[in-house]
Structure formats: C-alpha cells, structure tokens
Amino acid sequence: MAETILDVRDLETRFRTPDGVVHAVNGVSFGLKEGETLGVVGESGCGKSVTMLSLLRLIPSPPGEIVKGEAFFHGRDLLKMSDEEIRAVRGAQISMVFQDPMTSLNPVITIGQQLAEPLLLHLGMSRKEAETRAAELLSMVGIPNARERLKDYPHQYSGGMRQRVMIAMALSCNPQILIADEPTTALDVTIQAQIIDLVKRLRDNLGMAIIWITHDLGIIAGLAQRVIVMYGGLIIEEAEVKELYANPQHPYTIGLLKSLPRLDRKERTRLYSIEGLPPILYRKPQACPFAPRCSYAIERCWQENPPLDVVAPDHRVACWVDPETGRSRA
C-alpha cells in the first residue's frame, strides 16, 4: 500500500468582496498517495483552484482568508507553517503549474534565469551548475537546442513551449507533488496531447504524485487513477476513474459525462447541457448547492446538505437521491 503523503481535512476558504463574503471552499477533505494521479473536476467557480492555492498558502490576504482546516504533508500541517517554512516547501517539495504560462513567466527575464532561480534558492547550486541543469530540464520537456534557448525571453516561445517551460520549472527540484492547474486549457488539441503524454512520462520516470485540475473529464480518463468532482466549494463525488465513468452516482457527474462528445454513438444527438448557472456563494451552502439545477431533487435536497457517504468500495457521493431509481438513499 502506497503511503498517503497529503491529507487535507475540512478546508474552508473565503473572500471578502464589496458585495459580501464569498465562501469559495466549504469543507473539503481528501488524501493523496505516493505516485498517484488525482483528477479534480468541476466547472469554473467550483473551488478547484482555490483549494490548491490554499494548500500552498498562495491565497492573497486580504481579501482571501483560510478560516478552517488542516493539510498534513508528511505529518506537518501546511496551513500552520511559518512563511519561511512554507516557502521552503513551495517549489522544492510541492510545485504548481499555472493555467496561463504567459502571465506566469516574467516577460523581461530570460527563460534561463527563471529556470535557474529555484535551483539557486532551494538546491544551493552555483550559477554554472544551475545553467547546466536548466538546459537539461528544457531538453527533458522536449525543447530543442536547449542551451541556446536559455537566452530567449518568454515571447520568443510558442504557447505550447511556454507551458513546457512551466513544467520544467515545476520539476526542477524533483518535487514529491506536482499540482497542474488546467495547464492545457489555452492550447490546441495536438499540443494538449503532447503535454499530457509528457506529464505521464515524467510521472512514471520520477515517481511523483500529481493533482490535475481540469473541467474536462476526457483528459482525466487517460491520465488519473482517482477523481474528485467539486461543486459549490464542496466535493460531491469521489471514486476510482473507471468506477466513476462506469457508475456515476451524483446527478452533476452524470450531466458532465453526458455532455462529452462520443464517437461510439451511432445516432446523431445534440450534446447534453446542464441547465442553469453555478451558485454565487455569498452564504455557505446549508442545502444541496446543486438542487436548483437538478432534475432529481426532492424536498430534502432543499433543506439539508448531504454528507459525502460511501456507496461502493472506494466510491463516495454527496446526494440524497439514488439517480438509478429516483428514490431517496436514506
């Protein structure tokens, strides 16, 4: 059995805005095992990115605030570390690849300098050692003429190459966990496939654990072993990937899967869409946050927020209704 290296318990994060307090994450708990790839799925605004930014203490404060929870990494709570301690973890032991590489890279500093910075900071390398390692990292992620390209600036790289640079930077200190926040969203389909294949190869070679944040269940199918589905700042379903695709138990997950284009359908049908809009969380959900958009909703859904309960081995769901029968689970 692989050891659990990250154990998140009852995490809550909120933001104070001119319109009120937004309850972005509302009691998220999950674990991550060594070498595992965990998919985190949900539409924009569901709390995926805020959850991971909270773990690394990258939430801007103010307006953001982590109000509750624990996040144990090798037995130490990330949320209670000093600023100096968490800086030593970020980049060295837990790295993050952000969604838009153009805004993540500094436009006036060369790629070589940006790649060398974590090596100088965390590994204490000399400038020459850091430059050699930076060239190795660029080669590892498939950028040709790596040593010459260290002198280039971000605008001289294509979108796919900039994303490869971000992955190289995240892997520079051989982290135990890589968090990838929708790293292929802005890329075309061919480059998406190349980036995913690259991450899978590096994962297998380096043995690191990965948290892959996305709204695309199609990507997760070929990449992750386990997946959690988020909605309204909550985890509403968690299962092994094969189990989730074969036997989704939450109406929201069912809707997401039905909205995927399918090549095995013989008849031509319109893609399914989930009616309505995600909630704006000015109040912490007291009832099921998906109830206003759910065709299975019963009276209890409007009164009480369901807990995340086990419905099968390694399969948990937060729903009062069994979608197969349309009847209450209780």
LUMTORLO-222142 format. One record per residue (C-alpha): x, y, z; residue in three letters; residue number from 1; chain. Coordinates in steps of 0.1 Angstrom, whole numbers, plus 5000, padded with zeros to 4 digits. Layout:
BEGIN
east->X | north->Y | up->Z | resn->ALA | resi->NUM | chain->A .
...
END
This chain:
BEGIN
east->5000 | north->5000 | up->5000 | resn->MET | resi->1 | chain->A .
east->5013 | north->5034 | up->4990 | resn->ALA | resi->2 | chain->A .
east->5017 | north->5059 | up->5018 | resn->GLU | resi->3 | chain->A .
east->4994 | north->5089 | up->5020 | resn->THR | resi->4 | chain->A .
east->5017 | north->5120 | up->5016 | resn->ILE | resi->5 | chain->A .
east->4990 | north->5147 | up->5016 | resn->LEU | resi->6 | chain->A .
east->4960 | north->5146 | up->5039 | resn->ASP | resi->7 | chain->A .
east->4936 | north->5175 | up->5037 | resn->VAL | resi->8 | chain->A .
east->4908 | north->5178 | up->5063 | resn->ARG | resi->9 | chain->A .
east->4878 | north->5202 | up->5063 | resn->ASP | resi->10 | chain->A .
east->4894 | north->5230 | up->5044 | resn->LEU | resi->11 | chain->A .
east->4874 | north->5263 | up->5042 | resn->GLU | resi->12 | chain->A .
east->4885 | north->5294 | up->5024 | resn->THR | resi->13 | chain->A .
east->4865 | north->5326 | up->5018 | resn->ARG | resi->14 | chain->A .
east->4870 | north->5361 | up->5002 | resn->PHE | resi->15 | chain->A .
east->4857 | north->5394 | up->5014 | resn->ARG | resi->16 | chain->A .
east->4844 | north->5414 | up->4984 | resn->THR | resi->17 | chain->A .
east->4824 | north->5447 | up->4981 | resn->PRO | resi->18 | chain->A .
east->4793 | north->5426 | up->4975 | resn->ASP | resi->19 | chain->A .
east->4798 | north->5403 | up->5005 | resn->GLY | resi->20 | chain->A .
east->4818 | north->5373 | up->5017 | resn->VAL | resi->21 | chain->A .
east->4822 | north->5346 | up->4991 | resn->VAL | resi->22 | chain->A .
east->4825 | north->5311 | up->5006 | resn->HIS | resi->23 | chain->A .
east->4848 | north->5296 | up->4979 | resn->ALA | resi->24 | chain->A .
east->4858 | north->5264 | up->4996 | resn->VAL | resi->25 | chain->A .
east->4834 | north->5249 | up->5022 | resn->ASN | resi->26 | chain->A .
east->4849 | north->5219 | up->5040 | resn->GLY | resi->27 | chain->A .
east->4870 | north->5199 | up->5015 | resn->VAL | resi->28 | chain->A .
east->4887 | north->5167 | up->5027 | resn->SER | resi->29 | chain->A .
east->4908 | north->5143 | up->5005 | resn->PHE | resi->30 | chain->A .
east->4941 | north->5124 | up->5005 | resn->GLY | resi->31 | chain->A .
east->4968 | north->5118 | up->4980 | resn->LEU | resi->32 | chain->A .
east->4991 | north->5088 | up->4979 | resn->LYS | resi->33 | chain->A .
east->5027 | north->5085 | up->4967 | resn->GLU | resi->34 | chain->A .
east->5029 | north->5082 | up->4929 | resn->GLY | resi->35 | chain->A .
east->4991 | north->5087 | up->4925 | resn->GLU | resi->36 | chain->A .
east->4975 | north->5110 | up->4899 | resn->THR | resi->37 | chain->A .
east->4944 | north->5126 | up->4913 | resn->LEU | resi->38 | chain->A .
east->4920 | north->5144 | up->4890 | resn->GLY | resi->39 | chain->A .
east->4900 | north->5174 | up->4903 | resn->VAL | resi->40 | chain->A .
east->4870 | north->5181 | up->4881 | resn->VAL | resi->41 | chain->A .
east->4843 | north->5208 | up->4880 | resn->GLY | resi->42 | chain->A .
east->4831 | north->5239 | up->4862 | resn->GLU | resi->43 | chain->A .
east->4846 | north->5273 | up->4867 | resn->SER | resi->44 | chain->A .
east->4840 | north->5288 | up->4901 | resn->GLY | resi->45 | chain->A .
east->4835 | north->5254 | up->4919 | resn->CYS | resi->46 | chain->A .
east->4866 | north->5259 | up->4941 | resn->GLY | resi->47 | chain->A .
east->4892 | north->5236 | up->4924 | resn->LYS | resi->48 | chain->A .
east->4920 | north->5262 | up->4920 | resn->SER | resi->49 | chain->A .
east->4912 | north->5280 | up->4953 | resn->VAL | resi->50 | chain->A .
east->4916 | north->5246 | up->4972 | resn->THR | resi->51 | chain->A .
east->4950 | north->5240 | up->4958 | resn->MET | resi->52 | chain->A .
east->4962 | north->5276 | up->4962 | resn->LEU | resi->53 | chain->A .
east->4951 | north->5274 | up->4998 | resn->SER | resi->54 | chain->A .
east->4973 | north->5244 | up->5004 | resn->LEU | resi->55 | chain->A .
east->5003 | north->5263 | up->4992 | resn->LEU | resi->56 | chain->A .
east->4992 | north->5295 | up->5010 | resn->ARG | resi->57 | chain->A .
east->4991 | north->5314 | up->4978 | resn->LEU | resi->58 | chain->A .
east->4957 | north->5330 | up->4986 | resn->ILE | resi->59 | chain->A .
east->4960 | north->5368 | up->4986 | resn->PRO | resi->60 | chain->A .
east->4952 | north->5381 | up->5021 | resn->SER | resi->61 | chain->A .
east->4932 | north->5403 | up->5021 | resn->PRO | resi->62 | chain->A .
east->4907 | north->5396 | up->5005 | resn->PRO | resi->63 | chain->A .
east->4912 | north->5359 | up->5009 | resn->GLY | resi->64 | chain->A .
east->4913 | north->5340 | up->5042 | resn->GLU | resi->65 | chain->A .
east->4918 | north->5304 | up->5051 | resn->ILE | resi->66 | chain->A .
east->4893 | north->5301 | up->5080 | resn->VAL | resi->67 | chain->A .
east->4894 | north->5264 | up->5089 | resn->LYS | resi->68 | chain->A .
east->4911 | north->5231 | up->5081 | resn->GLY | resi->69 | chain->A .
east->4943 | north->5211 | up->5082 | resn->GLU | resi->70 | chain->A .
east->4966 | north->5199 | up->5054 | resn->ALA | resi->71 | chain->A .
east->4992 | north->5174 | up->5065 | resn->PHE | resi->72 | chain->A .
east->5022 | north->5169 | up->5042 | resn->PHE | resi->73 | chain->A .
east->5044 | north->5141 | up->5057 | resn->HIS | resi->74 | chain->A .
east->5028 | north->5148 | up->5091 | resn->GLY | resi->75 | chain->A .
east->5033 | north->5186 | up->5091 | resn->ARG | resi->76 | chain->A .
east->5004 | north->5209 | up->5087 | resn->ASP | resi->77 | chain->A .
east->5010 | north->5232 | up->5057 | resn->LEU | resi->78 | chain->A .
east->4984 | north->5257 | up->5070 | resn->LEU | resi->79 | chain->A .
east->5002 | north->5262 | up->5103 | resn->LYS | resi->80 | chain->A .
east->5037 | north->5266 | up->5089 | resn->MET | resi->81 | chain->A .
east->5055 | north->5300 | up->5091 | resn->SER | resi->82 | chain->A .
east->5060 | north->5320 | up->5059 | resn->ASP | resi->83 | chain->A .
east->5097 | north->5308 | up->5058 | resn->GLU | resi->84 | chain->A .
east->5087 | north->5271 | up->5062 | resn->GLU | resi->85 | chain->A .
east->5060 | north->5272 | up->5035 | resn->ILE | resi->86 | chain->A .
east->5084 | north->5289 | up->5011 | resn->ARG | resi->87 | chain->A .
east->5109 | north->5261 | up->5016 | resn->ALA | resi->88 | chain->A .
east->5081 | north->5236 | up->5007 | resn->VAL | resi->89 | chain->A .
east->5068 | north->5255 | up->4976 | resn->ARG | resi->90 | chain->A .
east->5087 | north->5247 | up->4945 | resn->GLY | resi->91 | chain->A .
east->5110 | north->5223 | up->4963 | resn->ALA | resi->92 | chain->A .
east->5086 | north->5196 | up->4976 | resn->GLN | resi->93 | chain->A .
east->5053 | north->5207 | up->4961 | resn->ILE | resi->94 | chain->A .
east->5053 | north->5225 | up->4928 | resn->SER | resi->95 | chain->A .
east->5024 | north->5241 | up->4908 | resn->MET | resi->96 | chain->A .
east->5020 | north->5246 | up->4871 | resn->VAL | resi->97 | chain->A .
east->4995 | north->5275 | up->4864 | resn->PHE | resi->98 | chain->A .
east->4969 | north->5278 | up->4837 | resn->GLN | resi->99 | chain->A .
east->4983 | north->5307 | up->4816 | resn->ASP | resi->100 | chain->A .
east->5021 | north->5304 | up->4811 | resn->PRO | resi->101 | chain->A .
east->5023 | north->5339 | up->4795 | resn->MET | resi->102 | chain->A .
east->5012 | north->5356 | up->4827 | resn->THR | resi->103 | chain->A .
east->5032 | north->5331 | up->4849 | resn->SER | resi->104 | chain->A .
east->5065 | north->5338 | up->4833 | resn->LEU | resi->105 | chain->A .
east->5082 | north->5372 | up->4838 | resn->ASN | resi->106 | chain->A .
east->5083 | north->5388 | up->4803 | resn->PRO | resi->107 | chain->A .
east->5115 | north->5408 | up->4810 | resn->VAL | resi->108 | chain->A .
east->5137 | north->5380 | up->4824 | resn->ILE | resi->109 | chain->A .
east->5152 | north->5352 | up->4802 | resn->THR | resi->110 | chain->A .
east->5139 | north->5317 | up->4804 | resn->ILE | resi->111 | chain->A .
east->5174 | north->5306 | up->4817 | resn->GLY | resi->112 | chain->A .
east->5173 | north->5330 | up->4846 | resn->GLN | resi->113 | chain->A .
east->5137 | north->5320 | up->4856 | resn->GLN | resi->114 | chain->A .
east->5146 | north->5283 | up->4854 | resn->LEU | resi->115 | chain->A .
east->5178 | north->5288 | up->4875 | resn->ALA | resi->116 | chain->A .
east->5160 | north->5307 | up->4903 | resn->GLU | resi->117 | chain->A .
east->5145 | north->5277 | up->4921 | resn->PRO | resi->118 | chain->A .
east->5178 | north->5258 | up->4917 | resn->LEU | resi->119 | chain->A .
east->5197 | north->5286 | up->4933 | resn->LEU | resi->120 | chain->A .
east->5171 | north->5291 | up->4960 | resn->LEU | resi->121 | chain->A .
east->5162 | north->5256 | up->4971 | resn->HIS | resi->122 | chain->A .
east->5192 | north->5234 | up->4960 | resn->LEU | resi->123 | chain->A .
east->5221 | north->5259 | up->4966 | resn->GLY | resi->124 | chain->A .
east->5236 | north->5254 | up->4931 | resn->MET | resi->125 | chain->A .
east->5262 | north->5277 | up->4917 | resn->SER | resi->126 | chain->A .
east->5253 | north->5298 | up->4886 | resn->ARG | resi->127 | chain->A .
east->5271 | north->5274 | up->4863 | resn->LYS | resi->128 | chain->A .
east->5255 | north->5243 | up->4878 | resn->GLU | resi->129 | chain->A .
east->5221 | north->5259 | up->4876 | resn->ALA | resi->130 | chain->A .
east->5226 | north->5268 | up->4839 | resn->GLU | resi->131 | chain->A .
east->5236 | north->5233 | up->4831 | resn->THR | resi->132 | chain->A .
east->5206 | north->5219 | up->4850 | resn->ARG | resi->133 | chain->A .
east->5183 | north->5244 | up->4833 | resn->ALA | resi->134 | chain->A .
east->5194 | north->5232 | up->4799 | resn->ALA | resi->135 | chain->A .
east->5189 | north->5195 | up->4810 | resn->GLU | resi->136 | chain->A .
east->5154 | north->5204 | up->4821 | resn->LEU | resi->137 | chain->A .
east->5145 | north->5221 | up->4788 | resn->LEU | resi->138 | chain->A .
east->5157 | north->5190 | up->4769 | resn->SER | resi->139 | chain->A .
east->5137 | north->5168 | up->4793 | resn->MET | resi->140 | chain->A .
east->5105 | north->5185 | up->4783 | resn->VAL | resi->141 | chain->A .
east->5113 | north->5183 | up->4746 | resn->GLY | resi->142 | chain->A .
east->5126 | north->5218 | up->4737 | resn->ILE | resi->143 | chain->A .
east->5153 | north->5215 | up->4711 | resn->PRO | resi->144 | chain->A .
east->5186 | north->5235 | up->4712 | resn->ASN | resi->145 | chain->A .
east->5180 | north->5239 | up->4749 | resn->ALA | resi->146 | chain->A .
east->5213 | north->5256 | up->4759 | resn->ARG | resi->147 | chain->A .
east->5209 | north->5283 | up->4732 | resn->GLU | resi->148 | chain->A .
east->5172 | north->5288 | up->4741 | resn->ARG | resi->149 | chain->A .
east->5180 | north->5296 | up->4777 | resn->LEU | resi->150 | chain->A .
east->5189 | north->5331 | up->4765 | resn->LYS | resi->151 | chain->A .
east->5155 | north->5337 | up->4749 | resn->ASP | resi->152 | chain->A .
east->5125 | north->5356 | up->4765 | resn->TYR | resi->153 | chain->A .
east->5090 | north->5342 | up->4770 | resn->PRO | resi->154 | chain->A .
east->5076 | north->5360 | up->4740 | resn->HIS | resi->155 | chain->A .
east->5101 | north->5341 | up->4718 | resn->GLN | resi->156 | chain->A .
east->5084 | north->5308 | up->4727 | resn->TYR | resi->157 | chain->A .
east->5051 | north->5294 | up->4714 | resn->SER | resi->158 | chain->A .
east->5022 | north->5287 | up->4738 | resn->GLY | resi->159 | chain->A .
east->5030 | north->5250 | up->4740 | resn->GLY | resi->160 | chain->A .
east->5067 | north->5257 | up->4745 | resn->MET | resi->161 | chain->A .
east->5060 | north->5282 | up->4773 | resn->ARG | resi->162 | chain->A .
east->5038 | north->5255 | up->4790 | resn->GLN | resi->163 | chain->A .
east->5067 | north->5231 | up->4787 | resn->ARG | resi->164 | chain->A .
east->5090 | north->5257 | up->4804 | resn->VAL | resi->165 | chain->A .
east->5065 | north->5260 | up->4832 | resn->MET | resi->166 | chain->A .
east->5065 | north->5222 | up->4837 | resn->ILE | resi->167 | chain->A .
east->5103 | north->5221 | up->4836 | resn->ALA | resi->168 | chain->A .
east->5104 | north->5249 | up->4862 | resn->MET | resi->169 | chain->A .
east->5080 | north->5229 | up->4884 | resn->ALA | resi->170 | chain->A .
east->5101 | north->5198 | up->4881 | resn->LEU | resi->171 | chain->A .
east->5134 | north->5215 | up->4886 | resn->SER | resi->172 | chain->A .
east->5138 | north->5205 | up->4923 | resn->CYS | resi->173 | chain->A .
east->5123 | north->5170 | up->4919 | resn->ASN | resi->174 | chain->A .
east->5091 | north->5177 | up->4939 | resn->PRO | resi->175 | chain->A .
east->5071 | north->5149 | up->4955 | resn->GLN | resi->176 | chain->A .
east->5038 | north->5165 | up->4944 | resn->ILE | resi->177 | chain->A .
east->5030 | north->5184 | up->4912 | resn->LEU | resi->178 | chain->A .
east->4998 | north->5204 | up->4911 | resn->ILE | resi->179 | chain->A .
east->4987 | north->5212 | up->4875 | resn->ALA | resi->180 | chain->A .
east->4960 | north->5239 | up->4873 | resn->ASP | resi->181 | chain->A .
east->4943 | north->5234 | up->4839 | resn->GLU | resi->182 | chain->A .
east->4977 | north->5235 | up->4821 | resn->PRO | resi->183 | chain->A .
east->4964 | north->5226 | up->4787 | resn->THR | resi->184 | chain->A .
east->4933 | north->5248 | up->4785 | resn->THR | resi->185 | chain->A .
east->4947 | north->5276 | up->4763 | resn->ALA | resi->186 | chain->A .
east->4965 | north->5251 | up->4739 | resn->LEU | resi->187 | chain->A .
east->4952 | north->5234 | up->4708 | resn->ASP | resi->188 | chain->A .
east->4943 | north->5198 | up->4708 | resn->VAL | resi->189 | chain->A .
east->4975 | north->5184 | up->4693 | resn->THR | resi->190 | chain->A .
east->4997 | north->5203 | up->4718 | resn->ILE | resi->191 | chain->A .
east->4973 | north->5193 | up->4747 | resn->GLN | resi->192 | chain->A .
east->4980 | north->5156 | up->4738 | resn->ALA | resi->193 | chain->A .
east->5018 | north->5162 | up->4737 | resn->GLN | resi->194 | chain->A .
east->5018 | north->5180 | up->4772 | resn->ILE | resi->195 | chain->A .
east->4997 | north->5152 | up->4787 | resn->ILE | resi->196 | chain->A .
east->5020 | north->5125 | up->4773 | resn->ASP | resi->197 | chain->A .
east->5050 | north->5144 | up->4786 | resn->LEU | resi->198 | chain->A .
east->5035 | north->5146 | up->4821 | resn->VAL | resi->199 | chain->A .
east->5026 | north->5109 | up->4821 | resn->LYS | resi->200 | chain->A .
east->5062 | north->5100 | up->4810 | resn->ARG | resi->201 | chain->A .
east->5077 | north->5123 | up->4837 | resn->LEU | resi->202 | chain->A .
east->5054 | north->5109 | up->4863 | resn->ARG | resi->203 | chain->A .
east->5064 | north->5074 | up->4856 | resn->ASP | resi->204 | chain->A .
east->5101 | north->5082 | up->4854 | resn->ASN | resi->205 | chain->A .
east->5102 | north->5104 | up->4885 | resn->LEU | resi->206 | chain->A .
east->5076 | north->5087 | up->4907 | resn->GLY | resi->207 | chain->A .
east->5059 | north->5119 | up->4918 | resn->MET | resi->208 | chain->A .
east->5023 | north->5123 | up->4927 | resn->ALA | resi->209 | chain->A .
east->5001 | north->5146 | up->4906 | resn->ILE | resi->210 | chain->A .
east->4970 | north->5167 | up->4912 | resn->ILE | resi->211 | chain->A .
east->4955 | north->5176 | up->4879 | resn->TRP | resi->212 | chain->A .
east->4928 | north->5203 | up->4880 | resn->ILE | resi->213 | chain->A .
east->4905 | north->5205 | up->4849 | resn->THR | resi->214 | chain->A .
east->4869 | north->5209 | up->4837 | resn->HIS | resi->215 | chain->A .
east->4875 | north->5182 | up->4811 | resn->ASP | resi->216 | chain->A .
east->4866 | north->5147 | up->4821 | resn->LEU | resi->217 | chain->A .
east->4880 | north->5135 | up->4788 | resn->GLY | resi->218 | chain->A .
east->4916 | north->5144 | up->4799 | resn->ILE | resi->219 | chain->A .
east->4912 | north->5127 | up->4833 | resn->ILE | resi->220 | chain->A .
east->4901 | north->5094 | up->4817 | resn->ALA | resi->221 | chain->A .
east->4936 | north->5087 | up->4803 | resn->GLY | resi->222 | chain->A .
east->4957 | north->5104 | up->4830 | resn->LEU | resi->223 | chain->A .
east->4944 | north->5099 | up->4866 | resn->ALA | resi->224 | chain->A .
east->4938 | north->5069 | up->4888 | resn->GLN | resi->225 | chain->A .
east->4912 | north->5086 | up->4910 | resn->ARG | resi->226 | chain->A .
east->4890 | north->5116 | up->4906 | resn->VAL | resi->227 | chain->A .
east->4871 | north->5140 | up->4928 | resn->ILE | resi->228 | chain->A .
east->4842 | north->5161 | up->4914 | resn->VAL | resi->229 | chain->A .
east->4836 | north->5195 | up->4930 | resn->MET | resi->230 | chain->A .
east->4806 | north->5218 | up->4930 | resn->TYR | resi->231 | chain->A .
east->4798 | north->5249 | up->4951 | resn->GLY | resi->232 | chain->A .
east->4831 | north->5246 | up->4970 | resn->GLY | resi->233 | chain->A .
east->4824 | north->5210 | up->4981 | resn->LEU | resi->234 | chain->A .
east->4834 | north->5176 | up->4970 | resn->ILE | resi->235 | chain->A .
east->4802 | north->5159 | up->4957 | resn->ILE | resi->236 | chain->A .
east->4817 | north->5127 | up->4944 | resn->GLU | resi->237 | chain->A .
east->4850 | north->5107 | up->4947 | resn->GLU | resi->238 | chain->A .
east->4859 | north->5074 | up->4931 | resn->ALA | resi->239 | chain->A .
east->4884 | north->5055 | up->4910 | resn->GLU | resi->240 | chain->A .
east->4883 | north->5067 | up->4875 | resn->VAL | resi->241 | chain->A .
east->4869 | north->5035 | up->4859 | resn->LYS | resi->242 | chain->A .
east->4843 | north->5033 | up->4886 | resn->GLU | resi->243 | chain->A .
east->4832 | north->5069 | up->4881 | resn->LEU | resi->244 | chain->A .
east->4829 | north->5066 | up->4844 | resn->TYR | resi->245 | chain->A .
east->4810 | north->5033 | up->4846 | resn->ALA | resi->246 | chain->A .
east->4788 | north->5041 | up->4876 | resn->ASN | resi->247 | chain->A .
east->4784 | north->5079 | up->4883 | resn->PRO | resi->248 | chain->A .
east->4762 | north->5084 | up->4913 | resn->GLN | resi->249 | chain->A .
east->4757 | north->5122 | up->4915 | resn->HIS | resi->250 | chain->A .
east->4734 | north->5140 | up->4890 | resn->PRO | resi->251 | chain->A .
east->4761 | north->5166 | up->4884 | resn->TYR | resi->252 | chain->A .
east->4787 | north->5140 | up->4875 | resn->THR | resi->253 | chain->A .
east->4761 | north->5123 | up->4853 | resn->ILE | resi->254 | chain->A .
east->4755 | north->5156 | up->4835 | resn->GLY | resi->255 | chain->A .
east->4792 | north->5162 | up->4830 | resn->LEU | resi->256 | chain->A .
east->4797 | north->5128 | up->4814 | resn->LEU | resi->257 | chain->A .
east->4766 | north->5131 | up->4792 | resn->LYS | resi->258 | chain->A .
east->4780 | north->5164 | up->4779 | resn->SER | resi->259 | chain->A .
east->4811 | north->5147 | up->4765 | resn->LEU | resi->260 | chain->A .
east->4812 | north->5141 | up->4727 | resn->PRO | resi->261 | chain->A .
east->4810 | north->5104 | up->4720 | resn->ARG | resi->262 | chain->A .
east->4824 | north->5086 | up->4689 | resn->LEU | resi->263 | chain->A .
east->4807 | north->5053 | up->4697 | resn->ASP | resi->264 | chain->A .
east->4771 | north->5067 | up->4693 | resn->ARG | resi->265 | chain->A .
east->4755 | north->5056 | up->4661 | resn->LYS | resi->266 | chain->A .
east->4727 | north->5081 | up->4661 | resn->GLU | resi->267 | chain->A .
east->4733 | north->5118 | up->4659 | resn->ARG | resi->268 | chain->A .
east->4721 | north->5136 | up->4690 | resn->THR | resi->269 | chain->A .
east->4726 | north->5171 | up->4705 | resn->ARG | resi->270 | chain->A .
east->4751 | north->5173 | up->4733 | resn->LEU | resi->271 | chain->A .
east->4736 | north->5174 | up->4767 | resn->TYR | resi->272 | chain->A .
east->4738 | north->5206 | up->4787 | resn->SER | resi->273 | chain->A .
east->4732 | north->5212 | up->4824 | resn->ILE | resi->274 | chain->A .
east->4705 | north->5239 | up->4828 | resn->GLU | resi->275 | chain->A .
east->4711 | north->5270 | up->4850 | resn->GLY | resi->276 | chain->A .
east->4742 | north->5286 | up->4864 | resn->LEU | resi->277 | chain->A .
east->4766 | north->5277 | up->4892 | resn->PRO | resi->278 | chain->A .
east->4758 | north->5293 | up->4926 | resn->PRO | resi->279 | chain->A .
east->4774 | north->5326 | up->4938 | resn->ILE | resi->280 | chain->A .
east->4783 | north->5316 | up->4973 | resn->LEU | resi->281 | chain->A .
east->4776 | north->5346 | up->4994 | resn->TYR | resi->282 | chain->A .
east->4764 | north->5322 | up->5020 | resn->ARG | resi->283 | chain->A .
east->4778 | north->5288 | up->5030 | resn->LYS | resi->284 | chain->A .
east->4756 | north->5261 | up->5015 | resn->PRO | resi->285 | chain->A .
east->4730 | north->5249 | up->5040 | resn->GLN | resi->286 | chain->A .
east->4712 | north->5228 | up->5015 | resn->ALA | resi->287 | chain->A .
east->4724 | north->5209 | up->4984 | resn->CYS | resi->288 | chain->A .
east->4741 | north->5236 | up->4962 | resn->PRO | resi->289 | chain->A .
east->4731 | north->5217 | up->4930 | resn->PHE | resi->290 | chain->A .
east->4694 | north->5214 | up->4939 | resn->ALA | resi->291 | chain->A .
east->4683 | north->5244 | up->4917 | resn->PRO | resi->292 | chain->A .
east->4698 | north->5227 | up->4886 | resn->ARG | resi->293 | chain->A .
east->4689 | north->5191 | up->4895 | resn->CYS | resi->294 | chain->A .
east->4661 | north->5171 | up->4878 | resn->SER | resi->295 | chain->A .
east->4663 | north->5145 | up->4906 | resn->TYR | resi->296 | chain->A .
east->4658 | north->5170 | up->4935 | resn->ALA | resi->297 | chain->A .
east->4634 | north->5160 | up->4963 | resn->ILE | resi->298 | chain->A .
east->4622 | north->5181 | up->4992 | resn->GLU | resi->299 | chain->A .
east->4651 | north->5171 | up->5015 | resn->ARG | resi->300 | chain->A .
east->4676 | north->5185 | up->4989 | resn->CYS | resi->301 | chain->A .
east->4663 | north->5220 | up->4996 | resn->TRP | resi->302 | chain->A .
east->4665 | north->5217 | up->5033 | resn->GLN | resi->303 | chain->A .
east->4697 | north->5198 | up->5041 | resn->GLU | resi->304 | chain->A .
east->4732 | north->5195 | up->5026 | resn->ASN | resi->305 | chain->A .
east->4740 | north->5158 | up->5021 | resn->PRO | resi->306 | chain->A .
east->4773 | north->5144 | up->5036 | resn->PRO | resi->307 | chain->A .
east->4798 | north->5126 | up->5015 | resn->LEU | resi->308 | chain->A .
east->4788 | north->5089 | up->5021 | resn->ASP | resi->309 | chain->A .
east->4802 | north->5056 | up->5009 | resn->VAL | resi->310 | chain->A .
east->4780 | north->5040 | up->4982 | resn->VAL | resi->311 | chain->A .
east->4805 | north->5014 | up->4970 | resn->ALA | resi->312 | chain->A .
east->4841 | north->5004 | up->4978 | resn->PRO | resi->313 | chain->A .
east->4863 | north->5035 | up->4972 | resn->ASP | resi->314 | chain->A .
east->4833 | north->5054 | up->4960 | resn->HIS | resi->315 | chain->A .
east->4817 | north->5083 | up->4979 | resn->ARG | resi->316 | chain->A .
east->4789 | north->5106 | up->4969 | resn->VAL | resi->317 | chain->A .
east->4770 | north->5136 | up->4985 | resn->ALA | resi->318 | chain->A .
east->4734 | north->5131 | up->4973 | resn->CYS | resi->319 | chain->A .
east->4701 | north->5123 | up->4990 | resn->TRP | resi->320 | chain->A .
east->4688 | north->5106 | up->4958 | resn->VAL | resi->321 | chain->A .
east->4698 | north->5074 | up->4940 | resn->ASP | resi->322 | chain->A .
east->4697 | north->5085 | up->4904 | resn->PRO | resi->323 | chain->A .
east->4692 | north->5050 | up->4891 | resn->GLU | resi->324 | chain->A .
east->4659 | north->5046 | up->4910 | resn->THR | resi->325 | chain->A .
east->4650 | north->5082 | up->4916 | resn->GLY | resi->326 | chain->A .
east->4643 | north->5073 | up->4953 | resn->ARG | resi->327 | chain->A .
east->4659 | north->5087 | up->4985 | resn->SER | resi->328 | chain->A .
east->4690 | north->5069 | up->4996 | resn->ARG | resi->329 | chain->A .
east->4681 | north->5072 | up->5033 | resn->ALA | resi->330 | chain->A .
END
